[in-house]
C-alpha cells in the first residue's frame, strides 16, 4: 500500500510550459490511491486544459473564486479547499508564483488556498537557468523553506528557451518519489520493528478435525496495517484466517497451531522493538492427535487436553527493552483479571475487551476496549471500528517513543 493511499492532495498548477507534465503527475497520484484536487492559475490554462486534468482526477478543476459563466453558483471556497488537503503540491512553481508565495500576494485562487493551507506544502520550481540562479529566486527558495515549505529541486536538461541547464521541473515520477521518501522519513515509527500476532490457532484432533475459536484475525491485521503506515517494519504472525495482507512493510507469516506461533514469535522477538499479541491462541490442545480420521460411532469420545505454551508469558520472561502489549478477553471481574495478567506476564500495556460489551468480541467490525498500563492507569474507550482501535494502539506506541 502506497503512502499516498487515501491521501487528499491539492495540486496547484501555475503558468509555465512544464504544466503539461501535470497530466502524468495527476495520473500517478491517482494510481497510488490518492484523491487529487487540481487548482490552476488562469495563466496555466494556456499550457494544459482543465478538461484533461478534470478527466484524469475525476474531480472538477478550479481556477477562479466563482463560475464566470454563472455567478449565482456557489463560490469556490479557498479555506475549505485548504482544510480538505493532507498535502499541497505546487508544480510547476514559476518565478512569478514563488515571489507571490513569499510576499503573500493573493491575486488568484491558488495563492489564496496556499495562504490558508495547514498541511505540508511542496513546491517544484520550473524556469530558465538564469532565472533559477538569480539572487531574487534563490532568496525566495530560502524564504519558502524557512516558512516550512519543502522544495523539490529542479533538474538539469533541455529548457523551453533552447538552452540546457538547471531549471527544468522534476519529472513526475521523481516528484512522486521525492514526496514519498520525505513522508516516509518523517513517519513516527520509522526504523521500529514490530511483531504482531493475529487470528485463532487450530489444534488438531485428527487429520480433519481441530479445536479452534471464532477469531477472524481482523484486529491483528488492522494493527499491522496501522503500524506499517506509521513507518514500522512489521512481522505479522497469523493463525488460519481468510484475510490477506496488502500493506507494504508487513511480512505475513501464516501458522496453524499454538506451537507454530510460539516458535515463530521466539524466532523474531529478540530483534523487535515492540510486540503486540492480538491472536486468540488456544489454551489447550489434544494430548494425542489421531493419525487417521476418527470414525463416528454411537458412543462418546474422550479427549485428554494439555496446556499449550503461553506465548505472551514466555515473551514477557525474556523481554529486554521491548514494549510488550497483550490482549485480554474477559467475561467477569475484567479489570482485576487484566491487572493480574499485566503482572504475571510482565506487560507494558494490556488491551481489555469484555464479551459483556455489545459490539465487542469475535467476528465483529467493531471493538470496545479499555487500556490498562503497567502502572494500572485505566483508560476506557467508546465503541469504535477495529481500524480506529488499531490506530489508538499505535498511538500508544508513538507516545512511548516520543
C-alpha positions as CSV (number, residue, x, y, z in Angstrom):
1,X,0.0,0.0,0.0
2,X,1.4,3.4,-1.0
3,X,1.9,6.2,1.5
4,X,-0.5,8.1,-0.8
5,X,-3.3,5.7,-0.4
6,X,-6.4,7.6,0.8
7,X,-4.5,10.9,0.9
8,X,-6.1,14.1,-0.3
9,X,-3.8,16.0,-2.5
10,X,-4.2,19.6,-3.7
11,X,-2.2,20.1,-6.9
12,X,-1.6,23.8,-7.7
13,X,-0.6,24.5,-11.3
14,X,1.0,27.8,-12.3
15,X,1.6,29.2,-15.8
16,X,4.7,27.6,-17.2
17,X,5.4,25.2,-20.1
18,X,6.1,22.4,-17.6
19,X,2.4,22.4,-16.7
20,X,1.9,19.8,-19.5
21,X,3.7,17.3,-17.2
22,X,1.0,17.6,-14.6
23,X,-1.3,15.3,-16.5
24,X,1.2,12.5,-15.8
25,X,1.6,13.7,-12.2
26,X,-2.2,13.5,-11.6
27,X,-2.4,10.1,-13.0
28,X,0.5,8.8,-10.9
29,X,-1.1,10.1,-7.7
30,X,-4.5,8.6,-8.6
31,X,-2.8,5.3,-9.4
32,X,-1.1,5.4,-6.0
33,X,-4.6,5.6,-4.3
34,X,-4.7,9.4,-3.7
35,X,-7.6,11.8,-4.3
36,X,-6.4,14.8,-6.3
37,X,-8.0,18.2,-6.5
38,X,-6.4,20.5,-9.1
39,X,-6.3,24.3,-8.7
40,X,-5.0,26.2,-11.7
41,X,-3.9,29.8,-12.1
42,X,-5.6,31.4,-15.1
43,X,-2.3,31.6,-17.0
44,X,-1.7,27.8,-16.6
45,X,-4.7,27.1,-18.8
46,X,-2.7,28.3,-21.8
47,X,-0.5,25.2,-21.3
48,X,-2.8,22.4,-20.2
49,X,-6.6,22.2,-20.3
50,X,-8.8,21.9,-17.3
51,X,-10.9,19.3,-19.2
52,X,-7.8,17.0,-19.4
53,X,-7.0,17.4,-15.7
54,X,-10.6,17.0,-14.6
55,X,-10.9,13.8,-16.6
56,X,-7.8,12.4,-15.0
57,X,-8.5,13.5,-11.5
58,X,-12.3,12.7,-11.7
59,X,-13.0,15.9,-10.0
60,X,-13.8,19.4,-11.2
61,X,-10.8,21.7,-11.7
62,X,-10.9,25.1,-10.0
63,X,-9.2,28.3,-11.2
64,X,-11.4,31.2,-10.1
65,X,-13.4,32.0,-6.9
66,X,-16.6,31.7,-8.8
67,X,-18.0,30.4,-12.1
68,X,-17.5,33.2,-14.5
69,X,-20.4,32.0,-16.7
70,X,-22.8,31.7,-13.8
71,X,-22.0,34.0,-10.8
72,X,-25.1,32.7,-9.0
73,X,-23.4,29.4,-8.3
74,X,-21.7,28.6,-5.0
75,X,-18.2,30.1,-4.9
76,X,-15.0,28.0,-4.7
77,X,-14.0,28.4,-1.1
78,X,-10.2,28.5,-0.7
79,X,-10.4,27.9,3.0
80,X,-12.4,24.7,2.5
81,X,-10.0,23.5,-0.2
82,X,-7.0,24.2,2.1
83,X,-8.5,22.4,5.1
84,X,-9.6,19.4,2.9
85,X,-6.0,18.6,1.9
86,X,-3.5,16.3,3.5
87,X,-0.8,17.6,1.1
88,X,-0.4,20.5,-1.2
89,X,1.9,20.5,-4.2
90,X,2.6,23.4,-6.4
91,X,4.0,22.2,-9.7
92,X,5.2,23.9,-11.8
93,X,6.1,26.7,-9.4
94,X,7.1,29.6,-11.7
95,X,9.3,32.5,-10.6
96,X,6.2,34.7,-10.5
97,X,4.2,32.3,-8.3
98,X,7.1,31.8,-6.0
99,X,7.5,35.5,-5.5
100,X,3.8,35.9,-4.7
101,X,4.0,33.0,-2.2
102,X,6.9,34.6,-0.4
103,X,5.3,38.1,-0.3
104,X,1.8,37.0,0.5
105,X,0.4,38.4,-2.8
106,X,-3.1,36.9,-3.0
107,X,-4.4,37.6,-6.5
108,X,-5.8,34.2,-7.6
109,X,-7.5,31.1,-6.1
110,X,-4.2,29.1,-6.0
111,X,-2.4,31.8,-3.9
112,X,-5.4,32.2,-1.6
113,X,-5.6,28.5,-1.0
114,X,-1.8,28.3,-0.4
115,X,-2.0,31.0,2.2
116,X,-4.8,29.1,4.0
117,X,-3.1,25.7,3.9
118,X,-2.3,24.0,7.2
119,X,-0.9,20.8,5.6
120,X,2.7,20.2,4.3
121,X,3.3,22.2,1.1
122,X,5.8,21.0,-1.6
123,X,6.8,23.2,-4.5
124,X,8.6,22.2,-7.7
125,X,10.3,25.2,-9.4
126,X,10.3,25.4,-13.2
127,X,12.1,28.3,-15.1
128,X,15.0,29.1,-17.3
129,X,18.5,28.5,-15.9
130,X,19.4,32.2,-15.4
131,X,16.1,32.8,-13.6
132,X,16.7,29.7,-11.5
133,X,20.1,31.0,-10.2
134,X,19.1,34.7,-9.9
135,X,19.7,36.0,-6.4
136,X,16.0,37.0,-6.0
137,X,14.9,33.5,-6.9
138,X,17.4,31.8,-4.6
139,X,16.2,34.2,-1.9
140,X,12.7,33.1,-2.5
141,X,13.7,29.4,-2.2
142,X,15.2,30.0,1.2
143,X,12.3,32.1,2.4
144,X,9.8,29.5,1.4
145,X,11.8,26.7,3.1
146,X,12.0,28.9,6.2
147,X,8.2,29.0,6.2
148,X,8.2,25.2,6.4
149,X,7.6,24.5,2.7
150,X,9.5,21.7,1.1
151,X,11.4,22.3,-2.2
152,X,11.6,19.7,-4.9
153,X,14.8,20.8,-6.7
154,X,14.7,21.4,-10.4
155,X,16.5,19.1,-12.7
156,X,19.0,19.8,-15.5
157,X,18.2,19.3,-19.1
158,X,16.9,21.0,-22.2
159,X,14.8,24.1,-21.4
160,X,12.0,25.8,-23.4
161,X,14.4,28.6,-24.3
162,X,16.6,26.1,-26.2
163,X,19.3,26.3,-23.5
164,X,20.3,23.4,-21.4
165,X,20.9,23.6,-17.6
166,X,19.1,23.5,-14.3
167,X,15.6,24.9,-14.1
168,X,13.6,22.0,-15.6
169,X,10.8,20.9,-13.4
170,X,11.4,17.5,-11.8
171,X,9.9,14.7,-13.8
172,X,6.5,13.5,-12.4
173,X,7.9,10.1,-11.3
174,X,10.7,11.9,-9.5
175,X,8.2,14.3,-7.7
176,X,6.2,11.3,-6.5
177,X,9.3,9.5,-5.3
178,X,10.6,12.6,-3.6
179,X,7.4,13.3,-1.7
180,X,7.1,9.6,-0.8
181,X,10.6,9.4,0.6
182,X,10.1,12.7,2.5
183,X,6.9,11.4,4.1
184,X,8.4,8.1,5.0
185,X,11.5,9.7,6.6
186,X,9.2,11.7,8.9
187,X,6.9,8.8,10.0
188,X,6.8,8.5,13.8
189,X,7.7,4.8,13.9
190,X,10.4,4.9,11.1
191,X,13.1,2.4,11.9
192,X,11.0,0.5,14.5
193,X,10.4,-3.2,14.2
194,X,7.0,-4.6,15.5
195,X,5.8,-8.1,15.9
196,X,2.0,-8.7,15.7
197,X,0.1,-11.9,16.3
198,X,-3.4,-12.3,14.8
199,X,-6.2,-14.8,14.4
200,X,-7.0,-18.1,16.1
201,X,-4.9,-21.2,16.3
202,X,-6.2,-24.6,15.3
203,X,-5.2,-27.6,17.5
204,X,-5.5,-30.9,15.6
205,X,-7.7,-33.7,16.9
206,X,-7.1,-35.9,13.8
207,X,-6.2,-35.1,10.2
208,X,-9.6,-33.4,9.5
209,X,-10.8,-32.0,12.9
210,X,-9.5,-29.4,15.2
211,X,-10.1,-27.3,18.3
212,X,-10.4,-23.6,17.5
213,X,-12.2,-20.4,18.1
214,X,-14.1,-17.7,16.3
215,X,-11.3,-15.1,15.9
216,X,-11.3,-13.5,12.5
217,X,-7.8,-12.0,12.8
218,X,-9.1,-8.6,11.8
219,X,-7.9,-6.8,14.9
220,X,-4.3,-8.0,14.4
221,X,-4.3,-7.3,10.7
222,X,-5.6,-3.8,11.3
223,X,-2.9,-3.2,13.9
224,X,-0.2,-4.4,11.4
225,X,-1.5,-2.0,8.8
226,X,-1.6,1.0,11.1
227,X,1.9,0.2,12.3
228,X,3.3,-0.1,8.8
229,X,1.6,3.2,7.8
230,X,3.3,4.8,10.8
231,X,6.7,3.7,9.3
232,X,7.4,0.5,11.2
233,X,8.6,-2.8,9.7
234,X,6.1,-5.3,10.8
235,X,6.2,-9.1,11.1
236,X,2.6,-10.3,11.3
237,X,2.2,-13.9,12.5
238,X,-1.3,-15.1,11.8
239,X,-3.2,-18.2,12.5
240,X,-5.8,-19.5,10.0
241,X,-7.8,-16.7,8.5
242,X,-9.2,-15.6,5.1
243,X,-7.6,-12.2,5.5
244,X,-4.9,-11.1,3.1
245,X,-2.1,-8.6,3.6
246,X,-2.0,-5.8,1.0
247,X,0.2,-3.4,3.0
248,X,3.8,-2.6,2.1
249,X,6.1,-3.1,5.1
250,X,4.2,-6.0,6.5
251,X,5.7,-9.5,6.3
252,X,3.0,-12.0,6.8
253,X,3.8,-15.5,8.2
254,X,1.0,-17.9,8.4
255,X,0.9,-20.6,11.0
256,X,-1.8,-23.1,12.2
257,X,-1.1,-24.2,15.8
258,X,-0.1,-22.5,19.0
259,X,3.2,-24.4,18.9
260,X,4.0,-23.0,15.4
261,X,3.0,-19.5,16.5
262,X,5.2,-19.8,19.6
263,X,8.2,-20.9,17.6
264,X,7.9,-18.1,15.0
265,X,7.4,-15.4,17.8
266,X,10.5,-16.6,19.6
267,X,12.4,-16.6,16.3
268,X,11.8,-12.9,15.8
269,X,11.2,-11.4,19.2
270,X,14.8,-10.5,20.2
271,X,15.1,-8.3,17.1
272,X,11.9,-6.4,17.8
273,X,11.2,-3.1,19.4
274,X,7.5,-3.8,20.1
275,X,5.4,-7.0,20.3
276,X,1.6,-6.9,20.2
277,X,-0.1,-10.2,21.0
278,X,-3.6,-9.9,19.4
279,X,-4.0,-13.5,18.5
280,X,-6.6,-15.7,20.2
281,X,-4.2,-18.6,21.0
282,X,-5.7,-21.9,22.1
283,X,-5.0,-22.6,25.8
284,X,-5.3,-26.3,25.4
285,X,-4.6,-28.9,22.7
286,X,-5.3,-32.7,22.4
287,X,-2.6,-34.6,24.2
288,X,-2.7,-37.2,21.5
289,X,-3.5,-36.5,17.8
290,X,-5.0,-39.4,15.9
291,X,-3.1,-40.3,12.8
292,X,-6.2,-41.3,11.0
293,X,-9.7,-39.8,10.9
294,X,-11.6,-40.8,13.9
295,X,-14.7,-42.8,12.8
296,X,-18.1,-41.8,14.0
297,X,-19.7,-44.2,16.4
298,X,-22.7,-44.3,18.7
299,X,-20.7,-43.7,21.8
300,X,-18.8,-40.7,23.2
301,X,-15.2,-39.7,22.5
302,X,-12.9,-38.7,25.4
303,X,-10.3,-36.1,24.6
304,X,-7.5,-35.5,27.0
305,X,-6.2,-32.0,26.7
306,X,-2.9,-30.5,27.7
307,X,-1.9,-26.9,28.1
308,X,-0.3,-25.1,25.3
309,X,2.8,-22.9,25.9
310,X,1.8,-19.4,26.9
311,X,3.4,-17.3,24.1
312,X,2.8,-13.9,25.8
313,X,4.1,-15.0,29.2
314,X,7.2,-16.6,27.6
315,X,8.0,-13.3,25.8
316,X,7.5,-11.4,29.0
317,X,10.1,-13.5,30.7
318,X,12.8,-12.8,28.1
319,X,11.9,-9.2,27.1
320,X,14.7,-6.7,27.5
321,X,13.7,-3.2,26.1
322,X,10.7,-4.4,24.1
323,X,7.4,-2.6,24.6
324,X,5.1,-5.6,25.1
325,X,1.3,-5.3,24.6
326,X,-1.2,-8.1,25.4
327,X,-4.9,-8.5,24.9
328,X,-7.4,-9.8,27.5
329,X,-10.9,-11.0,26.6
330,X,-12.8,-11.4,29.9
331,X,-16.4,-12.1,30.9
332,X,-16.2,-11.3,34.7
333,X,-14.1,-9.2,37.0
334,X,-12.5,-7.8,33.9
335,X,-10.3,-5.1,35.3
336,X,-8.9,-7.3,38.2
337,X,-8.1,-10.2,35.9
338,X,-6.4,-7.8,33.4
339,X,-4.2,-6.3,36.1
340,X,-3.2,-9.8,37.2
341,X,-2.2,-10.6,33.6
342,X,-0.1,-7.5,33.4
343,X,1.9,-8.5,36.4
344,X,2.1,-12.2,35.6
345,X,3.2,-11.8,32.0
346,X,5.4,-8.7,32.5
347,X,3.4,-6.5,30.1
348,X,3.7,-2.7,29.5
349,X,0.1,-2.3,28.3
350,X,-3.0,-4.5,28.1
351,X,-6.0,-4.1,25.8
352,X,-9.0,-5.3,27.6
353,X,-12.3,-6.3,25.9
354,X,-15.3,-7.8,27.5
355,X,-17.8,-10.2,25.9
356,X,-20.4,-8.3,28.0
357,X,-20.0,-5.2,25.9
358,X,-22.3,-5.0,22.8
359,X,-20.3,-4.7,19.6
360,X,-17.1,-6.3,21.1
361,X,-15.6,-9.7,20.6
362,X,-15.0,-12.1,17.8
363,X,-16.3,-11.7,14.3
364,X,-17.4,-8.1,14.6
365,X,-16.2,-5.0,12.7
366,X,-16.2,-3.0,16.0
367,X,-14.5,-3.3,19.4
368,X,-14.8,-1.6,22.8
369,X,-11.6,-1.7,24.7
370,X,-10.0,-0.4,27.9
371,X,-6.3,0.4,28.0
372,X,-4.5,-0.5,31.3
373,X,-0.8,0.3,31.7
374,X,1.7,-1.5,33.8
375,X,1.2,1.3,36.4
376,X,-2.5,0.4,36.4
377,X,-3.6,3.6,34.7
378,X,-7.1,2.8,33.3
379,X,-8.4,4.4,30.1
380,X,-11.8,3.1,28.9
381,X,-12.7,3.9,25.2
382,X,-16.0,4.1,23.5
383,X,-17.2,1.6,20.9
384,X,-15.1,2.1,17.7
385,X,-14.3,0.4,14.5
386,X,-11.4,-2.1,14.8
387,X,-9.4,0.2,12.4
388,X,-9.8,3.1,14.9
389,X,-8.9,0.8,17.9
390,X,-5.8,-0.3,16.0
391,X,-4.8,3.4,15.5
392,X,-5.3,4.0,19.2
393,X,-2.9,1.2,20.0
394,X,-0.3,2.5,17.6
395,X,-0.7,6.0,19.1
396,X,0.2,4.4,22.5
397,X,3.4,3.1,20.9
398,X,4.1,6.5,19.3
399,X,3.7,8.2,22.8
400,X,6.0,5.6,24.3
401,X,8.8,6.5,21.9
402,X,8.1,10.3,21.7
